[in-house]
Amino acid sequence: MSDMNQCNFTGRIGGLELRYIPNGSAIMQFSVAIGESRKDDSGQWIDKTTWVRCEAWGGSAEYMDRNAQKGTQVRITAKVEVKEWEDKQTGQKRSSTIFKTKEIQILGNRKESNSNQAGSQQPARQPQQPQQQAPQNEPPMDFDDDMIPF
């Protein structure tokens, strides 16, 4: 049996940042809070939140930009990827776990302008040309342009 790199989770978006790389492809970096309730050893209910970092590219990134905001509930299908790099200032090796989205479904709390489409799945579309560049002096969420493979 071969291995399969696929994760499915539902949670609420904590923050989003849309960027464009030099070739015009869109990248949406966002965090998702995944809530869980369980009983501890004494029988008391405990609420736990796990935050995960996600990336969407191309049409999926633009779909998120049009339809999602902080607090939006989403269902994500993604593959897990560990990015490794050397910190340019300290020389230390660093790593970060990223969930690269394969499928995104908005479940609730859509942006106002698109509220009549709640629950629909992302359409396949071509990425648009960049409208504005992200500031170059402050990469979002520990993102480093050297991590892009092209």
Secondary structure, 3 states (H helix, E strand, C coil): CCCCCCEEEEEEEEEEEEEECCCCCEEEEEEEEEEEEEECCCCCEEEEEEEEEEEEEHHHHHHHHHHCCCCCEEEEEEEEEEEEEECCCCCCEEEEEEEEEEEEEEEECCCHHHHHHCCCECCCCCCCCCCCCCCCCCCHHHCCHHHCCC
